[in-house]
Amino acid sequence: MADIPDYLIERSRERRQLLTGDTSGDAGGGAGDAAGVAATPAAATAAATAPATAPAVLAPQPVPAPIPEVPPPTPPSVLAALGRKRIPYWAMPVLLFLPIWAFLYVGTLESPTRGETGLIGNGEEVYTATAACSSCHASDGAGTNSGPQLSGGEMLLTFPETPDGLGLAQQIEWIVKGTNDTGVGRPYGATSRGDAGEGRVAGWFGEMPGFSGDLTAREVISVSLYERAVHNDSDTARTVAALVDEMTASGDIVLPESFPADITAEEIQALLAPIFGAAAMETESAES
């Protein structure tokens, strides 16, 4: 058998190490290599001509799962709205018909009573607020435990309607003076009132304050005519009230700022004489 060259044995050994990764034959393995190569020349030839093994490929690393996004916190206003009670479904028809019900209800209301105007309207303000006559005589003049009745003709019995205006003048004097300035026990108004035929006497029902320093002359006249016109249905009082407005505006009569506490009914009558003269002329013209 021919000897195998050493370089072939070395090459065979290196190829085997490359294929198998075995290095155990490095120290003195030359003879075995030579024997192995000599024993299997075909294997040695195949080993020399075999292609090099490709290096191992690393396995792909797993992709980490994405971190879920945390939603922003809900604003308190939204939480309050979500927690608020909703209108129940059964209430929806009720709310739907509310405007119709309101329209029908308003239609059943009566129109408010129209307030008085002019001098009579000013007298209404004095009676209900400025002098607060209604606190003693009631808003409709029916009277209370503090003040006698003024309505239903009672006022016109004490201060009757006369062509010369004396009854109105006596009423104005009584409002100006009251119980104290008239004098307790002294008569006032028409003499036909009272048990003794001498008229009402101051203090018969209690004390009434005088308003000489609290009301103007125009306010005293206005509240007097208001009580006669509204509480006692006096057309004459309404006519006189219109004439007072007209003649004071034109300057035909000039009212004082206020009535003094010692004024008499006769002095008031003289002041109002032009008004009652004009009223008499209007009455005669209407009758003719």
Summary of the structure (lengths in Angstrom):
residues: 288
radius of gyration: 62.4
end to end distance: 181.5
largest distance: 186.6
contacts: 712
relative contact order: 0.09
helix: 53%
strand: 1%
